[in-house]
């Protein structure tokens, strides 16, 4: 699974780790994140991420 990086703040979404603090289970691919998921560090949407 590919990691995705926020182009605003540099946060890296790692699918293997997920985002448990925001209800995203480990093993969740970026493509399957809810449409309203936002960067946990700066709050921008998924459209501000690019594949690492």
mmCIF file of the N, C-alpha and C atoms, coordinates in Angstrom:
data_MODEL
# 
_entry.id   MODEL 
# 
loop_
_atom_site.group_PDB 
_atom_site.id 
_atom_site.type_symbol 
_atom_site.label_atom_id 
_atom_site.label_alt_id 
_atom_site.label_comp_id 
_atom_site.label_asym_id 
_atom_site.label_entity_id 
_atom_site.label_seq_id 
_atom_site.pdbx_PDB_ins_code 
_atom_site.Cartn_x 
_atom_site.Cartn_y 
_atom_site.Cartn_z 
_atom_site.occupancy 
_atom_site.B_iso_or_equiv 
_atom_site.pdbx_formal_charge 
_atom_site.auth_seq_id 
_atom_site.auth_comp_id 
_atom_site.auth_asym_id 
_atom_site.auth_atom_id 
_atom_site.pdbx_PDB_model_num 
ATOM 1   N N  . UNK A 1 1  ? 0.838   -1.187 0.000  1.00 0.00 ? 1  UNK A N  1 
ATOM 2   C CA . UNK A 1 1  ? 0.000   0.000  0.000  1.00 0.00 ? 1  UNK A CA 1 
ATOM 3   C C  . UNK A 1 1  ? 0.883   1.250  0.000  1.00 0.00 ? 1  UNK A C  1 
ATOM 4   N N  . UNK A 1 2  ? 0.486   2.193  -0.811 1.00 0.00 ? 2  UNK A N  1 
ATOM 5   C CA . UNK A 1 2  ? 1.243   3.422  -0.963 1.00 0.00 ? 2  UNK A CA 1 
ATOM 6   C C  . UNK A 1 2  ? 0.947   4.407  0.165  1.00 0.00 ? 2  UNK A C  1 
ATOM 7   N N  . UNK A 1 3  ? 1.974   5.146  0.566  1.00 0.00 ? 3  UNK A N  1 
ATOM 8   C CA . UNK A 1 3  ? 1.807   6.223  1.525  1.00 0.00 ? 3  UNK A CA 1 
ATOM 9   C C  . UNK A 1 3  ? 1.438   7.493  0.758  1.00 0.00 ? 3  UNK A C  1 
ATOM 10  N N  . UNK A 1 4  ? 0.716   8.380  1.407  1.00 0.00 ? 4  UNK A N  1 
ATOM 11  C CA . UNK A 1 4  ? 0.284   9.650  0.819  1.00 0.00 ? 4  UNK A CA 1 
ATOM 12  C C  . UNK A 1 4  ? 0.739   10.784 1.726  1.00 0.00 ? 4  UNK A C  1 
ATOM 13  N N  . UNK A 1 5  ? 1.225   11.884 1.115  1.00 0.00 ? 5  UNK A N  1 
ATOM 14  C CA . UNK A 1 5  ? 1.774   13.004 1.862  1.00 0.00 ? 5  UNK A CA 1 
ATOM 15  C C  . UNK A 1 5  ? 0.930   14.261 1.639  1.00 0.00 ? 5  UNK A C  1 
ATOM 16  N N  . UNK A 1 6  ? 0.634   14.960 2.722  1.00 0.00 ? 6  UNK A N  1 
ATOM 17  C CA . UNK A 1 6  ? -0.073  16.238 2.649  1.00 0.00 ? 6  UNK A CA 1 
ATOM 18  C C  . UNK A 1 6  ? 0.885   17.281 2.084  1.00 0.00 ? 6  UNK A C  1 
ATOM 19  N N  . UNK A 1 7  ? 0.486   17.927 0.995  1.00 0.00 ? 7  UNK A N  1 
ATOM 20  C CA . UNK A 1 7  ? 1.373   18.910 0.373  1.00 0.00 ? 7  UNK A CA 1 
ATOM 21  C C  . UNK A 1 7  ? 1.380   20.239 1.130  1.00 0.00 ? 7  UNK A C  1 
ATOM 22  N N  . UNK A 1 8  ? 0.502   20.390 2.110  1.00 0.00 ? 8  UNK A N  1 
ATOM 23  C CA . UNK A 1 8  ? 0.468   21.618 2.901  1.00 0.00 ? 8  UNK A CA 1 
ATOM 24  C C  . UNK A 1 8  ? 1.416   21.528 4.102  1.00 0.00 ? 8  UNK A C  1 
ATOM 25  N N  . UNK A 1 9  ? 1.314   20.428 4.867  1.00 0.00 ? 9  UNK A N  1 
ATOM 26  C CA . UNK A 1 9  ? 2.091   20.352 6.114  1.00 0.00 ? 9  UNK A CA 1 
ATOM 27  C C  . UNK A 1 9  ? 3.108   19.212 6.167  1.00 0.00 ? 9  UNK A C  1 
ATOM 28  N N  . UNK A 1 10 ? 3.035   18.272 5.214  1.00 0.00 ? 10 UNK A N  1 
ATOM 29  C CA . UNK A 1 10 ? 4.004   17.181 5.205  1.00 0.00 ? 10 UNK A CA 1 
ATOM 30  C C  . UNK A 1 10 ? 3.581   15.933 5.959  1.00 0.00 ? 10 UNK A C  1 
ATOM 31  N N  . UNK A 1 11 ? 2.369   15.928 6.542  1.00 0.00 ? 11 UNK A N  1 
ATOM 32  C CA . UNK A 1 11 ? 1.873   14.732 7.228  1.00 0.00 ? 11 UNK A CA 1 
ATOM 33  C C  . UNK A 1 11 ? 1.825   13.570 6.241  1.00 0.00 ? 11 UNK A C  1 
ATOM 34  N N  . UNK A 1 12 ? 2.260   12.398 6.679  1.00 0.00 ? 12 UNK A N  1 
ATOM 35  C CA . UNK A 1 12 ? 2.213   11.209 5.835  1.00 0.00 ? 12 UNK A CA 1 
ATOM 36  C C  . UNK A 1 12 ? 1.139   10.261 6.341  1.00 0.00 ? 12 UNK A C  1 
ATOM 37  N N  . UNK A 1 13 ? 0.185   9.924  5.443  1.00 0.00 ? 13 UNK A N  1 
ATOM 38  C CA . UNK A 1 13 ? -0.816  8.904  5.771  1.00 0.00 ? 13 UNK A CA 1 
ATOM 39  C C  . UNK A 1 13 ? -0.236  7.553  5.366  1.00 0.00 ? 13 UNK A C  1 
ATOM 40  N N  . UNK A 1 14 ? -0.057  6.695  6.348  1.00 0.00 ? 14 UNK A N  1 
ATOM 41  C CA . UNK A 1 14 ? 0.452   5.347  6.124  1.00 0.00 ? 14 UNK A CA 1 
ATOM 42  C C  . UNK A 1 14 ? -0.714  4.375  6.296  1.00 0.00 ? 14 UNK A C  1 
ATOM 43  N N  . UNK A 1 15 ? -1.146  3.737  5.196  1.00 0.00 ? 15 UNK A N  1 
ATOM 44  C CA . UNK A 1 15 ? -2.287  2.823  5.283  1.00 0.00 ? 15 UNK A CA 1 
ATOM 45  C C  . UNK A 1 15 ? -2.097  1.694  6.285  1.00 0.00 ? 15 UNK A C  1 
ATOM 46  N N  . UNK A 1 16 ? -0.863  1.264  6.487  1.00 0.00 ? 16 UNK A N  1 
ATOM 47  C CA . UNK A 1 16 ? -0.621  0.182  7.439  1.00 0.00 ? 16 UNK A CA 1 
ATOM 48  C C  . UNK A 1 16 ? -0.921  0.621  8.864  1.00 0.00 ? 16 UNK A C  1 
ATOM 49  N N  . UNK A 1 17 ? -0.752  1.905  9.154  1.00 0.00 ? 17 UNK A N  1 
ATOM 50  C CA . UNK A 1 17 ? -1.014  2.427  10.497 1.00 0.00 ? 17 UNK A CA 1 
ATOM 51  C C  . UNK A 1 17 ? -2.437  2.951  10.620 1.00 0.00 ? 17 UNK A C  1 
ATOM 52  N N  . UNK A 1 18 ? -3.016  3.428  9.500  1.00 0.00 ? 18 UNK A N  1 
ATOM 53  C CA . UNK A 1 18 ? -4.339  4.038  9.548  1.00 0.00 ? 18 UNK A CA 1 
ATOM 54  C C  . UNK A 1 18 ? -4.292  5.380  10.269 1.00 0.00 ? 18 UNK A C  1 
ATOM 55  N N  . UNK A 1 19 ? -5.406  5.774  10.813 1.00 0.00 ? 19 UNK A N  1 
ATOM 56  C CA . UNK A 1 19 ? -5.530  7.013  11.602 1.00 0.00 ? 19 UNK A CA 1 
ATOM 57  C C  . UNK A 1 19 ? -6.490  6.720  12.741 1.00 0.00 ? 19 UNK A C  1 
ATOM 58  N N  . UNK A 1 20 ? -6.050  5.861  13.679 1.00 0.00 ? 20 UNK A N  1 
ATOM 59  C CA . UNK A 1 20 ? -6.950  5.396  14.739 1.00 0.00 ? 20 UNK A CA 1 
ATOM 60  C C  . UNK A 1 20 ? -7.556  6.516  15.582 1.00 0.00 ? 20 UNK A C  1 
ATOM 61  N N  . UNK A 1 21 ? -6.844  7.628  15.748 1.00 0.00 ? 21 UNK A N  1 
ATOM 62  C CA . UNK A 1 21 ? -7.374  8.740  16.540 1.00 0.00 ? 21 UNK A CA 1 
ATOM 63  C C  . UNK A 1 21 ? -8.627  9.335  15.895 1.00 0.00 ? 21 UNK A C  1 
ATOM 64  N N  . UNK A 1 22 ? -8.781  9.114  14.583 1.00 0.00 ? 22 UNK A N  1 
ATOM 65  C CA . UNK A 1 22 ? -9.935  9.642  13.850 1.00 0.00 ? 22 UNK A CA 1 
ATOM 66  C C  . UNK A 1 22 ? -10.815 8.539  13.274 1.00 0.00 ? 22 UNK A C  1 
ATOM 67  N N  . UNK A 1 23 ? -10.722 7.332  13.855 1.00 0.00 ? 23 UNK A N  1 
ATOM 68  C CA . UNK A 1 23 ? -11.613 6.242  13.498 1.00 0.00 ? 23 UNK A CA 1 
ATOM 69  C C  . UNK A 1 23 ? -11.250 5.470  12.240 1.00 0.00 ? 23 UNK A C  1 
ATOM 70  N N  . UNK A 1 24 ? -10.010 5.631  11.753 1.00 0.00 ? 24 UNK A N  1 
ATOM 71  C CA . UNK A 1 24 ? -9.576  4.920  10.555 1.00 0.00 ? 24 UNK A CA 1 
ATOM 72  C C  . UNK A 1 24 ? -8.707  3.735  10.989 1.00 0.00 ? 24 UNK A C  1 
ATOM 73  N N  . UNK A 1 25 ? -9.196  2.544  10.704 1.00 0.00 ? 25 UNK A N  1 
ATOM 74  C CA . UNK A 1 25 ? -8.510  1.327  11.120 1.00 0.00 ? 25 UNK A CA 1 
ATOM 75  C C  . UNK A 1 25 ? -7.207  1.109  10.349 1.00 0.00 ? 25 UNK A C  1 
ATOM 76  N N  . UNK A 1 26 ? -6.199  0.505  10.992 1.00 0.00 ? 26 UNK A N  1 
ATOM 77  C CA . UNK A 1 26 ? -4.996  0.114  10.256 1.00 0.00 ? 26 UNK A CA 1 
ATOM 78  C C  . UNK A 1 26 ? -5.361  -0.789 9.086  1.00 0.00 ? 26 UNK A C  1 
ATOM 79  N N  . UNK A 1 27 ? -4.663  -0.632 7.975  1.00 0.00 ? 27 UNK A N  1 
ATOM 80  C CA . UNK A 1 27 ? -4.931  -1.419 6.786  1.00 0.00 ? 27 UNK A CA 1 
ATOM 81  C C  . UNK A 1 27 ? -5.901  -0.749 5.821  1.00 0.00 ? 27 UNK A C  1 
ATOM 82  N N  . UNK A 1 28 ? -6.350  0.475  6.129  1.00 0.00 ? 28 UNK A N  1 
ATOM 83  C CA . UNK A 1 28 ? -7.286  1.194  5.258  1.00 0.00 ? 28 UNK A CA 1 
ATOM 84  C C  . UNK A 1 28 ? -6.520  1.946  4.174  1.00 0.00 ? 28 UNK A C  1 
ATOM 85  N N  . UNK A 1 29 ? -6.697  1.561  2.901  1.00 0.00 ? 29 UNK A N  1 
ATOM 86  C CA . UNK A 1 29 ? -6.026  2.291  1.821  1.00 0.00 ? 29 UNK A CA 1 
ATOM 87  C C  . UNK A 1 29 ? -6.532  3.737  1.729  1.00 0.00 ? 29 UNK A C  1 
ATOM 88  N N  . UNK A 1 30 ? -5.676  4.623  1.253  1.00 0.00 ? 30 UNK A N  1 
ATOM 89  C CA . UNK A 1 30 ? -6.039  6.037  1.120  1.00 0.00 ? 30 UNK A CA 1 
ATOM 90  C C  . UNK A 1 30 ? -7.323  6.201  0.317  1.00 0.00 ? 30 UNK A C  1 
ATOM 91  N N  . UNK A 1 31 ? -7.461  5.419  -0.736 1.00 0.00 ? 31 UNK A N  1 
ATOM 92  C CA . UNK A 1 31 ? -8.618  5.514  -1.617 1.00 0.00 ? 31 UNK A CA 1 
ATOM 93  C C  . UNK A 1 31 ? -9.933  5.198  -0.903 1.00 0.00 ? 31 UNK A C  1 
ATOM 94  N N  . UNK A 1 32 ? -9.862  4.465  0.200  1.00 0.00 ? 32 UNK A N  1 
ATOM 95  C CA . UNK A 1 32 ? -11.061 4.075  0.943  1.00 0.00 ? 32 UNK A CA 1 
ATOM 96  C C  . UNK A 1 32 ? -11.356 4.979  2.140  1.00 0.00 ? 32 UNK A C  1 
ATOM 97  N N  . UNK A 1 33 ? -10.553 6.034  2.335  1.00 0.00 ? 33 UNK A N  1 
ATOM 98  C CA . UNK A 1 33 ? -10.843 6.975  3.408  1.00 0.00 ? 33 UNK A CA 1 
ATOM 99  C C  . UNK A 1 33 ? -12.154 7.694  3.092  1.00 0.00 ? 33 UNK A C  1 
ATOM 100 N N  . UNK A 1 34 ? -12.941 8.025  4.104  1.00 0.00 ? 34 UNK A N  1 
ATOM 101 C CA . UNK A 1 34 ? -14.187 8.752  3.853  1.00 0.00 ? 34 UNK A CA 1 
ATOM 102 C C  . UNK A 1 34 ? -13.916 10.064 3.121  1.00 0.00 ? 34 UNK A C  1 
ATOM 103 N N  . UNK A 1 35 ? -14.860 10.503 2.304  1.00 0.00 ? 35 UNK A N  1 
ATOM 104 C CA . UNK A 1 35 ? -14.706 11.725 1.518  1.00 0.00 ? 35 UNK A CA 1 
ATOM 105 C C  . UNK A 1 35 ? -14.479 12.945 2.410  1.00 0.00 ? 35 UNK A C  1 
ATOM 106 N N  . UNK A 1 36 ? -14.994 12.891 3.646  1.00 0.00 ? 36 UNK A N  1 
ATOM 107 C CA . UNK A 1 36 ? -14.846 14.034 4.553  1.00 0.00 ? 36 UNK A CA 1 
ATOM 108 C C  . UNK A 1 36 ? -13.648 13.906 5.496  1.00 0.00 ? 36 UNK A C  1 
ATOM 109 N N  . UNK A 1 37 ? -12.804 12.896 5.281  1.00 0.00 ? 37 UNK A N  1 
ATOM 110 C CA . UNK A 1 37 ? -11.586 12.757 6.093  1.00 0.00 ? 37 UNK A CA 1 
ATOM 111 C C  . UNK A 1 37 ? -10.669 13.934 5.796  1.00 0.00 ? 37 UNK A C  1 
ATOM 112 N N  . UNK A 1 38 ? -10.020 14.460 6.830  1.00 0.00 ? 38 UNK A N  1 
ATOM 113 C CA . UNK A 1 38 ? -9.083  15.571 6.656  1.00 0.00 ? 38 UNK A CA 1 
ATOM 114 C C  . UNK A 1 38 ? -7.757  15.235 7.315  1.00 0.00 ? 38 UNK A C  1 
ATOM 115 N N  . UNK A 1 39 ? -6.722  15.943 6.891  1.00 0.00 ? 39 UNK A N  1 
ATOM 116 C CA . UNK A 1 39 ? -5.391  15.776 7.478  1.00 0.00 ? 39 UNK A CA 1 
ATOM 117 C C  . UNK A 1 39 ? -5.480  16.026 8.979  1.00 0.00 ? 39 UNK A C  1 
ATOM 118 N N  . UNK A 1 40 ? -5.007  15.078 9.793  1.00 0.00 ? 40 UNK A N  1 
ATOM 119 C CA . UNK A 1 40 ? -5.100  15.251 11.239 1.00 0.00 ? 40 UNK A CA 1 
ATOM 120 C C  . UNK A 1 40 ? -4.215  16.371 11.777 1.00 0.00 ? 40 UNK A C  1 
ATOM 121 N N  . UNK A 1 41 ? -3.220  16.790 10.996 1.00 0.00 ? 41 UNK A N  1 
ATOM 122 C CA . UNK A 1 41 ? -2.322  17.846 11.467 1.00 0.00 ? 41 UNK A CA 1 
ATOM 123 C C  . UNK A 1 41 ? -2.777  19.250 11.071 1.00 0.00 ? 41 UNK A C  1 
ATOM 124 N N  . UNK A 1 42 ? -3.263  19.421 9.823  1.00 0.00 ? 42 UNK A N  1 
ATOM 125 C CA . UNK A 1 42 ? -3.590  20.784 9.379  1.00 0.00 ? 42 UNK A CA 1 
ATOM 126 C C  . UNK A 1 42 ? -5.020  20.962 8.897  1.00 0.00 ? 42 UNK A C  1 
ATOM 127 N N  . UNK A 1 43 ? -5.789  19.873 8.736  1.00 0.00 ? 43 UNK A N  1 
ATOM 128 C CA . UNK A 1 43 ? -7.203  19.980 8.440  1.00 0.00 ? 43 UNK A CA 1 
ATOM 129 C C  . UNK A 1 43 ? -7.601  20.112 6.978  1.00 0.00 ? 43 UNK A C  1 
ATOM 130 N N  . UNK A 1 44 ? -6.641  19.982 6.040  1.00 0.00 ? 44 UNK A N  1 
ATOM 131 C CA . UNK A 1 44 ? -7.018  20.059 4.628  1.00 0.00 ? 44 UNK A CA 1 
ATOM 132 C C  . UNK A 1 44 ? -7.600  18.723 4.161  1.00 0.00 ? 44 UNK A C  1 
ATOM 133 N N  . UNK A 1 45 ? -8.336  18.759 3.052  1.00 0.00 ? 45 UNK A N  1 
ATOM 134 C CA . UNK A 1 45 ? -8.987  17.567 2.529  1.00 0.00 ? 45 UNK A CA 1 
ATOM 135 C C  . UNK A 1 45 ? -8.048  16.636 1.767  1.00 0.00 ? 45 UNK A C  1 
ATOM 136 N N  . UNK A 1 46 ? -8.621  15.498 1.361  1.00 0.00 ? 46 UNK A N  1 
ATOM 137 C CA . UNK A 1 46 ? -7.860  14.470 0.650  1.00 0.00 ? 46 UNK A CA 1 
ATOM 138 C C  . UNK A 1 46 ? -7.256  14.969 -0.658 1.00 0.00 ? 46 UNK A C  1 
ATOM 139 N N  . UNK A 1 47 ? -7.874  15.992 -1.258 1.00 0.00 ? 47 UNK A N  1 
ATOM 140 C CA . UNK A 1 47 ? -7.384  16.504 -2.539 1.00 0.00 ? 47 UNK A CA 1 
ATOM 141 C C  . UNK A 1 47 ? -6.037  17.217 -2.403 1.00 0.00 ? 47 UNK A C  1 
ATOM 142 N N  . UNK A 1 48 ? -5.593  17.449 -1.178 1.00 0.00 ? 48 UNK A N  1 
ATOM 143 C CA . UNK A 1 48 ? -4.306  18.108 -0.947 1.00 0.00 ? 48 UNK A CA 1 
ATOM 144 C C  . UNK A 1 48 ? -3.202  17.103 -0.611 1.00 0.00 ? 48 UNK A C  1 
ATOM 145 N N  . UNK A 1 49 ? -3.433  15.836 -0.933 1.00 0.00 ? 49 UNK A N  1 
ATOM 146 C CA . UNK A 1 49 ? -2.446  14.782 -0.709 1.00 0.00 ? 49 UNK A CA 1 
ATOM 147 C C  . UNK A 1 49 ? -1.946  14.259 -2.042 1.00 0.00 ? 49 UNK A C  1 
ATOM 148 N N  . UNK A 1 50 ? -0.688  13.843 -2.070 1.00 0.00 ? 50 UNK A N  1 
ATOM 149 C CA . UNK A 1 50 ? -0.161  13.178 -3.247 1.00 0.00 ? 50 UNK A CA 1 
ATOM 150 C C  . UNK A 1 50 ? 0.597   11.936 -2.822 1.00 0.00 ? 50 UNK A C  1 
ATOM 151 N N  . UNK A 1 51 ? 0.666   10.975 -3.740 1.00 0.00 ? 51 UNK A N  1 
ATOM 152 C CA . UNK A 1 51 ? 1.352   9.723  -3.432 1.00 0.00 ? 51 UNK A CA 1 
ATOM 153 C C  . UNK A 1 51 ? 2.821   9.977  -3.201 1.00 0.00 ? 51 UNK A C  1 
ATOM 154 N N  . UNK A 1 52 ? 3.353   9.303  -2.202 1.00 0.00 ? 52 UNK A N  1 
ATOM 155 C CA . UNK A 1 52 ? 4.777   9.440  -1.862 1.00 0.00 ? 52 UNK A CA 1 
ATOM 156 C C  . UNK A 1 52 ? 5.611   8.686  -2.855 1.00 0.00 ? 52 UNK A C  1 
# 
